[in-house]
Amino acid sequence: MLDIKITRTAAPKAKPEDETKLGFGKKFTDHMFVMEYEKGIGWHNPRIEPYAPFQLDPACVVFHYAQEIFEGMKAYRTADDTIQLFRPEVNAARMQDSSDRLCIPPIPVEDYVQAVKALVDVERDWVPHTDGASLYIRPFVFATDVGLGVHASHHYIFSIICSPSGAYYAEGINPVRIYVEDEYIRAAPGLTGFTKCGGNYAASIKAGELAAQQGYAQVLWLDGVEKKYVEEVGSMNILFNIDCKVYNAACEGTVLPGVTRRSCIELLQDWGYEVVEGKIAIADIMQAGREGKLEEIFGTGTAAVVSPVKELTWKGESVLIGDGNIGPVTQKLYDTMTGMQWGKLPDTKGWISVVEKVY
């Protein structure tokens, strides 16, 4: 167990007065968690301290070779003022997988969860009270060796920051239009597609900007070898409901194993749906759309939980999904997931972890 030292700020920030205007990732809480790593010593000096900039050398490895990883989570306030997390141990395990690929020393799952809970406990007054709003949690690790040689760093910082965030669907769930990208690629076998590292996101920006210019909300990526099989969208996994079967790209090295994706699949299987994980050709999806068999498409991720899709465009052809509104399976998943997260439905899966008042 970590021996976390706590130094509270002497100048607390004013809490947001209007939680309907929080946005995402724009405001940050009073404190942050920090812990360092040094080769030969290991992870040490865990602490919670006032939120402040890091002082880093211009030759710091992370600036030049992008040796860093991160996670994304949320804390939710229930009607009885309980603060809870959703499957934090799964995020911790995924960060270990990212660590292994990026040659970063792993953080034990129990230490990761303890650090997250400790910071959220200290910042519990920052967890929004408004329905649908939450406290976004960003754990991240970056290399801090000074020097321009390309090698795994011997020093790292693990930090956690928090940001109160508004309801993703402030005005209701609006299905989005998605553009299928067939020029640029997001990942290829043997690379870092399955990790949560900044380089994956940086490489996706160009295609996302081009899609946005044409009025699309997201990019659907195809595989990096044949450019034939669907993988994931810009910031989410994606699932296809075709003839009452739900299809999803397998997480075999090029697709991020999303926590929300995994949870939705478990729920779908509990409800009797057949979920097929494997290679899904974009041509087959478009054909299903032409034949009226493409019943629903939805993305899954921490921010939106589920995001319905109303239109898919590939090589100049568009197919419309359903009547343009959120489908019944997507709606049921959204209601069930958010119901558990905000304590409106019982946690039948053992996914909820309560943040106890310790600090």
C-alpha positions in Angstrom: 0.0 0.0 0.0 1.3 3.5 -0.9 2.1 5.9 1.9 0.6 9.0 0.3 1.6 12.3 1.7 -1.0 15.1 1.3 -0.3 18.8 1.1 -3.5 20.8 0.6 -3.6 24.1 -1.3 -3.6 27.3 0.6 -5.5 29.0 -2.2 -8.4 26.8 -3.3 -10.1 27.7 -6.6 -13.8 28.7 -6.8 -16.0 25.8 -7.8 -17.9 26.2 -11.1 -21.2 28.0 -10.4 -23.0 26.7 -13.5 -22.4 23.0 -14.0 -24.2 23.1 -17.4 -21.3 25.0 -18.9 -18.4 22.8 -17.7 -17.4 21.5 -21.2 -14.7 18.9 -21.2 -11.1 19.2 -20.0 -11.2 23.0 -19.5 -11.2 23.4 -15.7 -9.0 21.5 -13.3 -9.2 20.8 -9.6 -7.0 22.1 -6.8 -4.7 19.1 -6.4 -2.9 16.4 -8.4 -1.2 13.1 -7.5 2.5 12.7 -8.3 4.9 9.8 -7.9 8.4 9.3 -9.4 10.3 6.4 -10.7 14.1 6.0 -10.7 15.9 2.9 -12.0 17.3 1.0 -9.0 14.8 2.6 -6.6 11.4 2.0 -8.2 8.3 4.0 -7.8 8.6 6.3 -4.8 7.5 9.5 -3.1 3.7 9.2 -3.7 2.0 12.4 -2.8 -1.0 14.7 -3.4 -0.1 18.3 -3.8 -1.5 21.6 -5.2 -2.1 21.5 -8.9 0.9 23.2 -10.6 3.1 23.0 -13.7 6.0 20.5 -13.9 9.5 21.9 -14.3 11.1 19.9 -17.1 14.4 20.2 -19.0 14.0 21.1 -22.7 16.0 17.9 -23.5 13.5 15.7 -21.6 12.9 12.4 -23.4 9.1 12.8 -23.5 9.4 15.9 -25.7 11.5 14.2 -28.3 10.6 10.6 -28.4 7.1 10.6 -26.9 7.6 7.9 -24.3 4.4 8.4 -22.4 1.0 6.7 -21.8 -2.3 7.7 -20.2 -5.7 6.6 -19.1 -9.2 8.1 -18.9 -11.8 7.5 -16.2 -14.6 9.2 -14.4 -16.0 9.7 -10.9 -19.7 9.9 -10.4 -21.9 11.4 -7.6 -25.0 9.5 -6.8 -28.3 10.9 -5.4 -27.2 10.0 -1.8 -23.8 11.8 -2.3 -21.8 8.6 -2.7 -18.8 9.1 -5.0 -18.0 6.0 -7.1 -15.8 4.8 -9.9 -16.5 2.4 -12.8 -14.1 -0.6 -13.1 -10.9 1.2 -12.1 -8.9 -2.0 -11.9 -9.6 -2.6 -15.6 -8.1 0.8 -16.5 -5.1 0.0 -14.2 -4.5 -3.3 -16.0 -4.7 -1.6 -19.4 -2.1 0.9 -18.3 0.2 -2.0 -17.5 -0.2 -3.3 -21.0 0.6 0.1 -22.4 3.6 0.3 -20.0 5.0 -2.9 -21.3 4.8 -1.9 -25.0 6.3 1.6 -24.3 9.1 0.2 -22.0 7.7 2.0 -19.0 7.9 0.5 -15.5 4.4 -0.9 -14.6 2.4 0.5 -11.7 0.8 -2.2 -9.6 -3.0 -2.3 -10.1 -3.6 -1.8 -6.4 -1.3 1.2 -6.2 -3.0 2.8 -9.3 -6.5 2.3 -7.8 -5.4 3.6 -4.4 -3.9 6.7 -6.0 -7.0 7.4 -8.0 -9.3 6.9 -5.0 -7.1 9.1 -2.8 -7.1 12.0 -5.2 -10.8 11.8 -5.8 -11.4 11.6 -2.1 -9.4 14.8 -1.6 -11.3 16.4 -4.5 -14.7 15.0 -3.8 -16.3 18.5 -3.6 -15.3 18.9 -7.2 -17.4 16.0 -8.3 -20.4 17.7 -10.1 -23.9 17.4 -8.6 -25.7 17.9 -12.0 -27.2 14.8 -13.6 -25.0 13.5 -16.3 -21.9 15.6 -15.3 -18.9 13.9 -13.7 -15.3 14.3 -12.6 -13.0 13.2 -15.4 -9.8 11.6 -14.2 -6.6 11.6 -16.3 -3.8 9.3 -15.0 -0.6 9.6 -17.1 3.1 8.6 -17.1 5.9 10.2 -19.0 9.7 9.8 -19.3 11.9 12.4 -17.7 15.5 11.4 -18.6 17.5 14.4 -20.0 19.3 13.6 -23.2 18.8 13.0 -26.9 19.7 9.3 -27.2 16.9 7.0 -28.2 16.4 4.5 -25.4 14.0 3.7 -22.6 14.2 6.4 -19.9 15.5 5.6 -16.4 13.3 8.2 -14.8 9.5 8.7 -15.0 6.7 10.7 -13.4 3.2 9.2 -12.8 0.6 11.9 -12.2 -3.2 12.1 -12.0 -5.2 15.2 -12.6 -9.0 15.8 -12.5 -11.4 18.0 -14.5 -15.1 18.5 -13.7 -16.9 17.8 -17.0 -20.4 18.5 -18.2 -22.9 16.0 -19.5 -21.8 14.7 -22.9 -25.3 14.8 -24.2 -26.5 18.1 -22.7 -29.3 18.4 -25.2 -30.1 14.7 -25.8 -28.4 12.0 -27.7 -27.9 13.1 -31.3 -26.7 10.4 -33.7 -23.6 11.4 -35.7 -22.2 11.0 -39.3 -19.0 9.0 -39.7 -16.5 9.1 -42.5 -14.6 5.9 -43.4 -10.9 6.7 -43.8 -9.2 4.7 -46.5 -6.0 6.7 -47.1 -4.4 7.3 -43.7 -4.1 4.5 -41.2 -4.3 4.6 -37.4 -2.4 1.4 -36.5 -0.7 -1.7 -38.0 0.3 -5.1 -36.5 3.3 -4.8 -34.2 2.8 -1.1 -33.5 1.1 0.6 -30.6 -2.6 0.5 -31.6 -3.7 -1.4 -28.6 -2.0 1.0 -26.2 -3.3 4.4 -24.9 -0.4 6.6 -25.9 -0.4 10.1 -27.3 1.3 9.2 -30.5 -1.8 7.2 -31.6 -3.9 10.3 -31.2 -1.5 12.7 -32.8 -1.4 10.5 -35.9 -5.2 10.6 -36.1 -5.6 14.4 -36.1 -5.0 14.9 -39.8 -7.8 12.6 -40.9 -10.1 13.9 -38.2 -9.6 17.5 -39.4 -10.3 16.5 -43.0 -13.5 14.6 -42.0 -14.7 17.6 -39.9 -14.3 19.9 -42.8 -16.8 17.7 -44.7 -19.3 17.7 -41.8 -18.5 14.4 -40.2 -18.1 13.9 -36.4 -15.7 11.0 -36.4 -13.4 8.9 -38.6 -13.8 5.2 -38.9 -10.4 3.6 -39.3 -9.7 0.6 -41.5 -6.9 -2.0 -40.9 -3.4 -0.8 -41.8 -2.5 -3.7 -44.1 -5.4 -4.3 -46.5 -7.5 -1.2 -45.7 -10.4 -3.6 -45.8 -11.5 -4.3 -42.3 -13.0 -1.9 -39.8 -11.2 -1.2 -36.6 -12.3 1.7 -34.4 -13.3 5.4 -34.7 -11.2 8.4 -33.6 -11.8 8.1 -29.8 -14.0 5.1 -29.4 -14.5 1.5 -30.3 -17.4 0.8 -32.6 -20.0 -2.0 -32.9 -22.5 -2.9 -35.6 -25.9 -4.5 -35.1 -26.6 -6.5 -38.3 -29.6 -8.8 -38.4 -29.7 -9.0 -34.6 -26.0 -10.0 -34.3 -23.5 -7.5 -32.9 -20.2 -7.3 -34.7 -17.0 -5.7 -33.3 -13.3 -5.7 -34.4 -11.3 -8.1 -32.2 -8.7 -6.5 -29.9 -5.6 -8.2 -31.4 -3.0 -5.6 -31.3 -4.3 -2.8 -33.5 -7.5 -1.9 -31.6 -7.7 -0.3 -28.1 -9.4 -2.7 -25.6 -11.9 -0.2 -24.4 -13.3 -0.6 -20.9 -16.8 0.6 -22.0 -16.6 -1.7 -25.1 -15.8 -4.7 -22.9 -18.7 -3.8 -20.5 -21.2 -3.3 -23.3 -20.2 -6.7 -24.8 -20.8 -8.4 -21.4 -24.2 -6.8 -21.1 -25.2 -7.7 -24.6 -24.2 -11.3 -24.0 -26.2 -11.3 -20.7 -29.2 -10.1 -22.7 -28.9 -13.0 -25.2 -27.3 -11.2 -28.1 -24.7 -13.0 -30.2 -21.5 -10.8 -30.3 -19.1 -11.6 -33.0 -15.5 -10.4 -32.5 -13.3 -10.6 -35.5 -12.6 -9.2 -38.9 -15.5 -7.2 -40.4 -15.1 -6.0 -44.0 -16.3 -2.4 -44.6 -17.7 -3.7 -47.9 -20.0 -6.1 -46.0 -21.2 -3.4 -43.7 -22.1 -1.1 -46.6 -23.9 -4.0 -48.3 -25.9 -4.7 -45.1 -26.8 -1.0 -45.2 -28.0 -1.2 -48.7 -30.1 -4.2 -47.9 -31.6 -2.6 -44.8 -30.0 -5.1 -42.5 -27.7 -2.6 -40.8 -30.0 -1.9 -37.8 -27.6 0.1 -35.5 -24.1 1.4 -35.3 -22.7 2.8 -32.0 -19.4 3.9 -30.6 -18.4 3.1 -27.1 -16.0 5.1 -24.8 -15.6 6.7 -21.4 -16.7 10.2 -22.5 -19.9 9.4 -24.3 -20.6 5.9 -23.0 -22.3 5.1 -26.3 -22.6 7.3 -29.3 -25.2 6.3 -32.0 -24.4 6.7 -35.7 -26.9 7.7 -38.3 -24.8 7.7 -41.4 -21.7 6.0 -42.8 -19.8 7.2 -45.8 -17.2 5.2 -47.7 -15.7 6.0 -51.2 -18.4 8.6 -51.9 -21.3 6.3 -51.0 -23.4 6.9 -47.9 -25.8 4.5 -46.1 -28.4 5.7 -43.5 -28.8 3.7 -40.4 -32.4 3.2 -39.2 -34.6 6.2 -39.0 -31.7 8.5 -37.9 -32.5 8.3 -34.2 -30.9 6.3 -31.5 -31.7 2.6 -31.8 -33.3 0.4 -29.1 -30.1 -1.6 -28.3 -28.0 1.5 -28.2 -30.5 3.2 -25.9 -30.7 0.2 -23.6 -26.9 0.0 -23.3 -26.7 3.8 -22.5 -29.5 3.6 -19.9 -28.0 0.6 -18.2 -24.4 1.8 -18.2 -25.2 5.3 -17.0 -27.8 3.9 -14.6 -25.1 1.9 -12.8 -22.5 4.6 -13.0 -24.7 7.2 -11.3 -26.3 4.8 -8.9 -29.7 4.8 -10.5 -29.7 1.1 -11.2 -28.3 -1.7 -9.0 -24.7 -2.8 -9.8 -25.5 -6.4 -10.8 -22.0 -6.9 -12.3 -19.7 -5.8 -9.5 -18.3 -3.0 -11.6 -18.8 -0.1 -9.2 -16.1 0.9 -6.7 -17.0 3.4 -4.0 -14.6 6.1 -2.9 -14.6 6.1 0.8 -14.1 9.2 2.9 -10.5 8.8 4.2 -8.9 12.1 3.8 
